Amino acid sequence: MNIFVKERPILDQKGNVKEGSITVLEKVLLGGVEQHVLIRGENVDNPVLLMIHGGPGQSEIYLSHLLNGPLEKHFTIVNWDQRGAAKSFSKAVKADSMNLEQFLLDAEELLQFLQKRLNKREEKFYLHGHSFGTILGMLMVDRYPQYFHSYVGVAQATGLLEDLLVSYDYVMKKAEELGNQKALEDLKSIGRPPFNQFSKGLWKYSVWLEKFGGKTHSKPGRKIFKYIFSAPEYSLVDKINFFKGALFSVKHMHQELLQTDLRELVKKVGIPVYFFLGRYDYSLPSELAEQYMLNLEAPKKEIVWFEQSGHMPQYEETEKYQEQLLRVLKRRD
C-alpha cells in the first residue's frame, strides 16, 4: 500500500514520457472549495471524456489505472472527485453545500475550467456517469447540453426511492427462496426503503444484496475495494478520506436523492444517450433503467447489455466495456 501519491506518466516504447501526452492531478477551486481532477491521455488533442463517479461520495479515481489505459489512447479522460469525495473531502466542505444544485454549479465551473485548461473552447465533451453519477450526469445534460456531444450512463439510475424498493424486494424474495432466516430477520428489522434508519438500513440491505448477487455477478464485489489501497493517485490520507467522504456524502444527500426522480425531471434531451446496463444489476435495477430509456426522448438512444454483470460492468466485463465505450463515443450521429 503506497503512503504517498505516485506519479504515473504515459511512456513511449523507449520509456520516455510520450510526446503530447497529459497526466495531471490538480486542485481546482469549484464553488468556493478545492476539488481534485485527474486528467490523463496519450494525446492532449484527443476529445475529452468527463467521468462522473458514483456514491454519492465514492470517487472512482482508484479505477483509472485498472480500466482506462486503452481508452487513454483515444480520449483525454477527466476524473473529478466531487465535493466531499476522497481527495475532495475536507473541513471546507460544509454539510449544507451537499446538494444537487451546488454539484451542478460546481460542474459548470469544472467544464469552463477544462475548456481553458485543455484549450477546448470550441469542442464538445463526452460525458460518462456511473451509478449516482448517472443522476448528476443526466441533470448536467439537461441543464448544460451545449457542452456535450453524447452521454453514457453505466448502471443508470431512474428514481432512487423506487430503485431501492425494487432492489429491497429482490433481496427479500431471494432470502425467502433460500430460507435464509438471518437475512429475513435483518431485512424485516430495517423496514422497506427509505428504511427505519436510512444509513443503518442501507448498510444491512447492501450486505445481503451483495451476497445474493444483486451487486456483482461474475466477480466478487468486495475485491474491487482492495484497489483503493493500491491506487497510485491516492495518498494514505486520501484512502482514509475515501471512506469518510462516502459516509459524509450519503448522510447529507440521501434525503434529497430519495425525492429525485429522473423520469419526472429529465424526459427529453438533445444529445445521443447510451445506457450500459448489467443484466444482474439490482443495486439500481436495470429493468427500471430500460423502462426509462423507452420513454426518454433523444435524437439517438441505445442500451448496451452486459450479460455477465451486475452494478459494475466496467469491472466485471472490462474488455467489452472498453470496446463498447469506444464504439459509441466514436459515433458522430
VOPAGU-2260 file (C-alpha; in pm, 1 decimal, decimal comma):
REM VOPAGU-2260
SITE   aa  ch    i         X         Y         Z
SITE  MET   A    0       0,0       0,0       0,0
SITE  ASN   A    1     150,5     330,7    -105,2
SITE  ILE   A    2     152,1     613,0     150,9
SITE  PHE   A    3     220,0     896,1     -92,7
SITE  VAL   A    4      77,1     978,9    -433,8
SITE  LYS   A    5     279,7     815,8    -711,1
SITE  GLU   A    6     324,3     976,3   -1048,9
SITE  ARG   A    7     207,5     763,9   -1338,5
SITE  PRO   A    8     338,4     918,0   -1661,7
SITE  ILE   A    9     238,1     786,4   -2001,7
SITE  LEU   A   10     551,6     645,2   -2164,5
SITE  ASP   A   11     650,0     569,3   -2522,2
SITE  GLN   A   12     819,2     246,5   -2637,5
SITE  LYS   A   13    1157,5     381,9   -2531,5
SITE  GLY   A   14    1042,3     453,9   -2178,1
SITE  ASN   A   15    1029,0     828,6   -2223,4
SITE  VAL   A   16     729,6    1047,0   -2145,3
SITE  LYS   A   17     511,3    1025,6   -2455,4
SITE  GLU   A   18     519,1    1346,9   -2655,1
SITE  GLY   A   19     184,8    1525,1   -2649,4
SITE  SER   A   20      52,7    1319,6   -2356,7
SITE  ILE   A   21    -102,6    1469,0   -2044,6
SITE  THR   A   22    -102,2    1332,3   -1689,6
SITE  VAL   A   23    -224,6    1592,2   -1443,6
SITE  LEU   A   24    -356,0    1560,9   -1089,8
SITE  GLU   A   25    -450,5    1903,2    -963,8
SITE  LYS   A   26    -672,6    2109,2    -737,1
SITE  VAL   A   27    -942,2    2328,9    -888,1
SITE  LEU   A   28   -1148,8    2585,2    -698,9
SITE  LEU   A   29   -1511,6    2496,0    -766,8
SITE  GLY   A   30   -1797,9    2652,1    -577,3
SITE  GLY   A   31   -1553,3    2807,5    -335,3
SITE  VAL   A   32   -1381,8    2482,4    -227,8
SITE  GLU   A   33   -1082,1    2295,1    -362,2
SITE  GLN   A   34   -1172,1    1985,3    -563,0
SITE  HIS   A   35    -940,1    1745,4    -742,3
SITE  VAL   A   36    -931,3    1629,7   -1102,5
SITE  LEU   A   37    -719,1    1364,2   -1267,6
SITE  ILE   A   38    -654,7    1432,3   -1637,0
SITE  ARG   A   39    -488,2    1163,1   -1847,4
SITE  GLY   A   40    -447,3    1093,4   -2217,1
SITE  GLU   A   41    -187,3     993,5   -2474,7
SITE  ASN   A   42    -262,2    1295,4   -2691,9
SITE  VAL   A   43    -394,7    1618,0   -2545,8
SITE  ASP   A   44    -555,1    1693,6   -2882,8
SITE  ASN   A   45    -792,4    1397,2   -2842,9
SITE  PRO   A   46   -1157,6    1457,1   -2744,5
SITE  VAL   A   47   -1236,4    1495,5   -2373,9
SITE  LEU   A   48   -1425,8    1227,8   -2181,0
SITE  LEU   A   49   -1551,3    1351,1   -1842,6
SITE  MET   A   50   -1626,7    1072,3   -1592,3
SITE  ILE   A   51   -1875,1    1139,8   -1310,4
SITE  HIS   A   52   -1835,2     898,4   -1020,1
SITE  GLY   A   53   -2098,4     726,1    -813,0
SITE  GLY   A   54   -2185,9     713,6    -446,4
SITE  PRO   A   55   -2262,0     987,5    -368,5
SITE  GLY   A   56   -1911,0    1040,4    -241,2
SITE  GLN   A   57   -1742,0     733,5    -392,3
SITE  SER   A   58   -1454,8     862,4    -600,6
SITE  GLU   A   59   -1355,0     636,6    -890,1
SITE  ILE   A   60   -1005,7     770,0    -947,4
SITE  TYR   A   61    -888,1     440,9    -794,1
SITE  LEU   A   62   -1019,6     259,4   -1102,3
SITE  SER   A   63    -828,5     473,2   -1351,2
SITE  HIS   A   64    -513,5     259,7   -1356,2
SITE  LEU   A   65    -721,7     -57,1   -1391,1
SITE  LEU   A   66    -973,3      37,0   -1657,3
SITE  ASN   A   67    -875,4     343,5   -1855,1
SITE  GLY   A   68    -546,3     250,8   -2022,9
SITE  PRO   A   69    -691,0     152,0   -2364,3
SITE  LEU   A   70    -928,8     449,7   -2351,3
SITE  GLU   A   71    -643,5     694,8   -2294,7
SITE  LYS   A   72    -520,5     621,0   -2647,6
SITE  HIS   A   73    -834,7     780,9   -2790,4
SITE  PHE   A   74    -953,9    1031,2   -2528,6
SITE  THR   A   75    -829,2    1276,8   -2272,1
SITE  ILE   A   76   -1004,0    1135,3   -1966,6
SITE  VAL   A   77   -1103,2    1355,7   -1674,8
SITE  ASN   A   78   -1194,2    1201,8   -1339,4
SITE  TRP   A   79   -1345,9    1450,4   -1096,9
SITE  ASP   A   80   -1360,6    1393,7    -722,4
SITE  GLN   A   81   -1681,4    1578,2    -638,9
SITE  ARG   A   82   -1700,1    1789,9    -323,7
SITE  GLY   A   83   -1690,0    1564,3     -19,2
SITE  ALA   A   84   -1538,2    1267,2    -204,9
SITE  ALA   A   85   -1190,5    1120,5    -134,5
SITE  LYS   A   86    -932,3    1377,5    -250,0
SITE  SER   A   87   -1200,7    1648,6    -234,3
SITE  PHE   A   88   -1305,9    1564,6     122,6
SITE  SER   A   89   -1214,0    1837,8     370,9
SITE  LYS   A   90   -1349,4    2051,0     652,6
SITE  ALA   A   91   -1404,4    2327,2     397,9
SITE  VAL   A   92   -1695,1    2127,7     253,6
SITE  LYS   A   93   -1998,6    2224,1     459,7
SITE  ALA   A   94   -2294,2    1994,6     507,6
SITE  ASP   A   95   -2540,8    2247,8     366,6
SITE  SER   A   96   -2345,3    2257,5      39,1
SITE  MET   A   97   -2403,6    1886,6     -22,9
SITE  ASN   A   98   -2695,1    1916,7    -262,7
SITE  LEU   A   99   -2754,7    1859,3    -633,3
SITE  GLU   A  100   -2789,5    2227,0    -716,4
SITE  GLN   A  101   -2443,0    2300,7    -577,2
SITE  PHE   A  102   -2299,8    1998,8    -757,7
SITE  LEU   A  103   -2446,2    2128,7   -1084,7
SITE  LEU   A  104   -2292,0    2469,3   -1024,4
SITE  ASP   A  105   -1957,8    2301,3    -948,8
SITE  ALA   A  106   -1993,5    2100,4   -1268,7
SITE  GLU   A  107   -2033,8    2406,6   -1488,4
SITE  GLU   A  108   -1730,5    2569,4   -1330,1
SITE  LEU   A  109   -1538,8    2249,4   -1398,5
SITE  LEU   A  110   -1648,9    2242,9   -1761,5
SITE  GLN   A  111   -1537,2    2601,7   -1809,5
SITE  PHE   A  112   -1204,9    2526,6   -1639,9
SITE  LEU   A  113   -1146,6    2226,0   -1867,8
SITE  GLN   A  114   -1224,7    2428,0   -2178,3
SITE  LYS   A  115    -946,9    2669,9   -2086,8
SITE  ARG   A  116    -705,3    2417,9   -1935,1
SITE  LEU   A  117    -720,2    2185,4   -2235,1
SITE  ASN   A  118    -769,8    2453,6   -2499,0
SITE  LYS   A  119   -1107,5    2305,5   -2598,5
SITE  ARG   A  120   -1319,4    2620,5   -2604,5
SITE  GLU   A  121   -1497,5    2524,8   -2925,5
SITE  GLU   A  122   -1523,2    2148,0   -2868,4
SITE  LYS   A  123   -1795,8    1948,1   -2701,4
SITE  PHE   A  124   -1713,5    1687,5   -2439,5
SITE  TYR   A  125   -1828,2    1329,0   -2393,6
SITE  LEU   A  126   -1997,3    1263,1   -2058,7
SITE  HIS   A  127   -1983,4     934,0   -1866,2
SITE  GLY   A  128   -2172,7     869,4   -1542,9
SITE  HIS   A  129   -2177,6     568,4   -1313,0
SITE  SER   A  130   -2443,0     491,2   -1050,7
SITE  PHE   A  131   -2511,9     814,8    -856,6
SITE  GLY   A  132   -2307,8     981,5   -1129,6
SITE  THR   A  133   -2587,2     900,0   -1373,4
SITE  ILE   A  134   -2826,1    1119,2   -1173,7
SITE  LEU   A  135   -2583,2    1410,0   -1177,3
SITE  GLY   A  136   -2487,1    1326,0   -1535,3
SITE  MET   A  137   -2840,2    1338,7   -1673,1
SITE  LEU   A  138   -2908,8    1661,6   -1484,4
SITE  MET   A  139   -2592,3    1806,5   -1639,6
SITE  VAL   A  140   -2706,3    1700,4   -1987,3
SITE  ASP   A  141   -3044,0    1860,2   -1922,6
SITE  ARG   A  142   -2903,7    2190,8   -1792,6
SITE  TYR   A  143   -2585,2    2223,7   -1996,2
SITE  PRO   A  144   -2646,3    2049,3   -2331,8
SITE  GLN   A  145   -2420,3    2297,1   -2511,2
SITE  TYR   A  146   -2112,5    2135,6   -2353,9
SITE  PHE   A  147   -2175,0    1775,3   -2462,1
SITE  HIS   A  148   -2158,6    1556,1   -2768,3
SITE  SER   A  149   -2313,9    1244,2   -2610,4
SITE  TYR   A  150   -2377,5    1074,1   -2277,0
SITE  VAL   A  151   -2311,2     722,9   -2145,2
SITE  GLY   A  152   -2485,6     610,1   -1827,1
SITE  VAL   A  153   -2331,7     299,8   -1666,0
SITE  ALA   A  154   -2573,6     141,6   -1417,0
SITE  GLN   A  155   -2825,5     415,6   -1488,1
SITE  ALA   A  156   -3043,1     538,9   -1202,4
SITE  THR   A  157   -3405,2     644,7   -1251,2
SITE  GLY   A  158   -3589,3     733,3    -930,2
SITE  LEU   A  159   -3378,0     642,8    -629,3
SITE  LEU   A  160   -3664,4     552,9    -396,9
SITE  GLU   A  161   -3825,4     318,8    -648,6
SITE  ASP   A  162   -3483,2     177,4    -736,3
SITE  LEU   A  163   -3436,5      91,6    -368,5
SITE  LEU   A  164   -3786,6     -52,2    -330,6
SITE  VAL   A  165   -3743,7    -287,0    -627,9
SITE  SER   A  166   -3396,8    -380,7    -503,9
SITE  TYR   A  167   -3516,3    -448,5    -149,4
SITE  ASP   A  168   -3799,3    -668,1    -276,4
SITE  TYR   A  169   -3548,6    -864,4    -486,0
SITE  VAL   A  170   -3331,1    -928,3    -180,3
SITE  MET   A  171   -3633,2   -1024,4      31,1
SITE  LYS   A  172   -3751,0   -1267,7    -237,9
SITE  LYS   A  173   -3405,2   -1427,0    -256,0
SITE  ALA   A  174   -3395,1   -1463,3     121,6
SITE  GLU   A  175   -3735,0   -1634,8     118,7
SITE  GLU   A  176   -3638,6   -1866,9    -166,8
SITE  LEU   A  177   -3319,9   -1970,2      13,4
SITE  GLY   A  178   -3484,4   -1991,4     353,5
SITE  ASN   A  179   -3216,4   -1760,3     494,4
SITE  GLN   A  180   -3361,5   -1668,5     831,6
SITE  LYS   A  181   -3079,9   -1430,1     923,7
SITE  ALA   A  182   -3135,7   -1229,7     604,8
SITE  LEU   A  183   -3511,9   -1225,3     660,5
SITE  GLU   A  184   -3468,5   -1103,4    1017,8
SITE  ASP   A  185   -3228,6    -828,8     911,2
SITE  LEU   A  186   -3444,2    -712,5     622,4
SITE  LYS   A  187   -3761,6    -706,4     828,7
SITE  SER   A  188   -3587,8    -519,5    1112,0
SITE  ILE   A  189   -3477,0    -230,6     887,2
SITE  GLY   A  190   -3813,5    -198,2     709,2
SITE  ARG   A  191   -3868,8    -124,0     342,4
SITE  PRO   A  192   -3689,6     176,7     193,3
SITE  PRO   A  193   -3639,0     450,2     297,8
SITE  PHE   A  194   -3576,2     220,8     599,5
SITE  ASN   A  195   -3639,2     291,5     967,1
SITE  GLN   A  196   -3291,0     446,2     991,8
SITE  PHE   A  197   -3154,2     516,3     645,8
SITE  SER   A  198   -2777,6     470,8     688,5
SITE  LYS   A  199   -2810,3     161,2     906,1
SITE  GLY   A  200   -3076,3      13,2     679,8
SITE  LEU   A  201   -2879,2      83,8     364,1
SITE  TRP   A  202   -2574,8     -92,8     504,3
SITE  LYS   A  203   -2762,5    -405,5     618,6
SITE  TYR   A  204   -2960,9    -439,4     298,5
SITE  SER   A  205   -2646,0    -381,7      87,7
SITE  VAL   A  206   -2465,3    -669,7     258,1
SITE  TRP   A  207   -2740,7    -910,9     160,1
SITE  LEU   A  208   -2775,6    -758,8    -186,5
SITE  GLU   A  209   -2409,2    -844,5    -249,3
SITE  LYS   A  210   -2444,0   -1196,0    -104,4
SITE  PHE   A  211   -2747,3   -1267,2    -322,4
SITE  GLY   A  212   -2581,7   -1149,9    -644,8
SITE  GLY   A  213   -2758,4    -819,0    -694,5
SITE  LYS   A  214   -2444,8    -604,1    -691,1
SITE  THR   A  215   -2190,8    -805,1    -886,9
SITE  HIS   A  216   -2237,8   -1126,0   -1078,4
SITE  SER   A  217   -1920,5   -1266,9   -1233,8
SITE  LYS   A  218   -1661,7   -1117,6    -994,9
SITE  PRO   A  219   -1672,6   -1074,9    -615,8
SITE  GLY   A  220   -1777,4    -722,3    -530,5
SITE  ARG   A  221   -1562,3    -686,8    -221,0
SITE  LYS   A  222   -1246,1    -747,9    -422,9
SITE  ILE   A  223   -1272,5    -422,4    -613,7
SITE  PHE   A  224   -1238,9    -213,5    -298,3
SITE  LYS   A  225    -891,8    -358,9    -241,3
SITE  TYR   A  226    -776,6    -145,1    -531,2
SITE  ILE   A  227    -845,0     166,0    -325,8
SITE  PHE   A  228    -539,0      76,6    -116,8
SITE  SER   A  229    -312,4      32,5    -420,0
SITE  ALA   A  230    -440,0     330,6    -622,1
SITE  PRO   A  231    -135,3     536,6    -729,8
SITE  GLU   A  232    -326,8     865,9    -714,6
SITE  TYR   A  233    -432,2     816,4    -350,6
SITE  SER   A  234    -210,4     901,4     -56,3
SITE  LEU   A  235    -275,3     732,6     277,3
SITE  VAL   A  236    -487,6    1033,6     377,9
SITE  ASP   A  237    -688,2    1000,8      53,4
SITE  LYS   A  238    -756,9     633,9     126,4
SITE  ILE   A  239    -892,2     722,4     470,2
SITE  ASN   A  240   -1090,4    1011,8     324,9
SITE  PHE   A  241   -1243,4     783,6      63,1
SITE  PHE   A  242   -1445,9     611,1     332,9
SITE  LYS   A  243   -1505,2     926,9     537,6
SITE  GLY   A  244   -1628,0    1105,7     226,1
SITE  ALA   A  245   -1864,4     827,4     126,6
SITE  LEU   A  246   -2030,5     828,4     470,3
SITE  PHE   A  247   -2042,4    1209,0     481,2
SITE  SER   A  248   -2197,4    1235,1     134,9
SITE  VAL   A  249   -2468,7     975,7     190,5
SITE  LYS   A  250   -2556,9    1125,4     529,2
SITE  HIS   A  251   -2615,0    1471,8     388,4
SITE  MET   A  252   -2757,7    1390,4      43,9
SITE  HIS   A  253   -2982,9    1088,7      84,8
SITE  GLN   A  254   -3298,3    1285,7     174,0
SITE  GLU   A  255   -3278,4    1490,7    -144,6
SITE  LEU   A  256   -3187,0    1189,5    -356,5
SITE  LEU   A  257   -3485,4     992,5    -229,7
SITE  GLN   A  258   -3705,2    1268,8    -371,3
SITE  THR   A  259   -3518,6    1289,8    -703,1
SITE  ASP   A  260   -3675,5    1109,9    -997,7
SITE  LEU   A  261   -3514,2    1149,7   -1339,6
SITE  ARG   A  262   -3829,4    1018,9   -1505,1
SITE  GLU   A  263   -4000,1    1339,9   -1396,0
SITE  LEU   A  264   -3702,7    1577,2   -1417,8
SITE  VAL   A  265   -3542,8    1471,9   -1747,4
SITE  LYS   A  266   -3789,3    1343,6   -2004,5
SITE  LYS   A  267   -3618,2    1479,9   -2314,0
SITE  VAL   A  268   -3256,5    1552,3   -2408,0
SITE  GLY   A  269   -3094,5    1694,5   -2719,3
SITE  ILE   A  270   -2790,8    1465,9   -2747,5
SITE  PRO   A  271   -2734,8    1090,9   -2804,9
SITE  VAL   A  272   -2778,7     879,1   -2491,7
SITE  TYR   A  273   -2642,4     532,5   -2420,3
SITE  PHE   A  274   -2712,1     315,0   -2116,6
SITE  PHE   A  275   -2464,0      38,5   -2023,4
SITE  LEU   A  276   -2667,6    -199,6   -1809,3
SITE  GLY   A  277   -2567,5    -512,9   -1621,4
SITE  ARG   A  278   -2828,6    -782,6   -1665,6
SITE  TYR   A  279   -2797,2    -875,5   -1295,6
SITE  ASP   A  280   -2791,1    -522,5   -1153,5
SITE  TYR   A  281   -3032,0    -490,7    -863,5
SITE  SER   A  282   -2841,1    -213,3    -691,1
SITE  LEU   A  283   -3005,2      19,3    -942,6
SITE  PRO   A  284   -3235,2    -229,9   -1113,0
SITE  SER   A  285   -3163,8    -241,2   -1484,7
SITE  GLU   A  286   -3529,2    -315,3   -1559,2
SITE  LEU   A  287   -3620,1      34,3   -1439,2
SITE  ALA   A  288   -3341,2     191,4   -1644,7
SITE  GLU   A  289   -3470,0       5,2   -1950,6
SITE  GLN   A  290   -3820,1     146,2   -1895,6
SITE  TYR   A  291   -3675,5     494,2   -1852,3
SITE  MET   A  292   -3487,9     465,9   -2180,6
SITE  LEU   A  293   -3804,1     356,9   -2362,9
SITE  ASN   A  294   -3981,6     675,5   -2254,4
SITE  LEU   A  295   -3688,2     914,1   -2287,3
SITE  GLU   A  296   -3686,7    1140,5   -2592,6
SITE  ALA   A  297   -3343,6    1174,2   -2753,7
SITE  PRO   A  298   -3206,8    1208,6   -3108,9
SITE  LYS   A  299   -3026,4     876,7   -3062,7
SITE  LYS   A  300   -3059,3     627,1   -2780,3
SITE  GLU   A  301   -2928,5     275,5   -2723,6
SITE  ILE   A  302   -2896,0      19,3   -2447,3
SITE  VAL   A  303   -2584,4    -196,0   -2433,1
SITE  TRP   A  304   -2646,7    -505,4   -2219,7
SITE  PHE   A  305   -2373,0    -673,3   -2018,3
SITE  GLU   A  306   -2494,2   -1027,2   -1972,0
SITE  GLN   A  307   -2239,4   -1128,8   -1706,3
SITE  SER   A  308   -2251,5    -814,4   -1493,6
SITE  GLY   A  309   -2432,3    -654,3   -1207,1
SITE  HIS   A  310   -2378,9    -294,9   -1096,4
SITE  MET   A  311   -2021,7    -260,2   -1228,1
SITE  PRO   A  312   -1993,0    -382,6   -1588,4
SITE  GLN   A  313   -1675,3    -176,2   -1629,1
SITE  TYR   A  314   -1515,8    -406,3   -1368,4
SITE  GLU   A  315   -1690,7    -734,9   -1444,5
SITE  GLU   A  316   -1668,4    -722,9   -1824,9
SITE  THR   A  317   -1382,8    -478,9   -1869,6
SITE  GLU   A  318   -1283,8    -568,0   -2224,4
SITE  LYS   A  319   -1640,0    -547,1   -2354,2
SITE  TYR   A  320   -1693,3    -223,6   -2161,9
SITE  GLN   A  321   -1385,8     -65,9   -2320,6
SITE  GLU   A  322   -1479,5    -185,4   -2670,6
SITE  GLN   A  323   -1838,8     -66,1   -2643,0
SITE  LEU   A  324   -1742,7     266,6   -2489,7
SITE  LEU   A  325   -1501,1     336,8   -2774,2
SITE  ARG   A  326   -1766,0     231,4   -3025,2
SITE  VAL   A  327   -2038,0     463,9   -2900,6
SITE  LEU   A  328   -1806,8     754,9   -2828,5
SITE  LYS   A  329   -1664,5     744,8   -3179,8
SITE  ARG   A  330   -2007,2     783,5   -3335,7
SITE  ARG   A  331   -2072,8    1115,6   -3499,5
SITE  ASP   A  332   -2452,9    1098,9   -3518,8
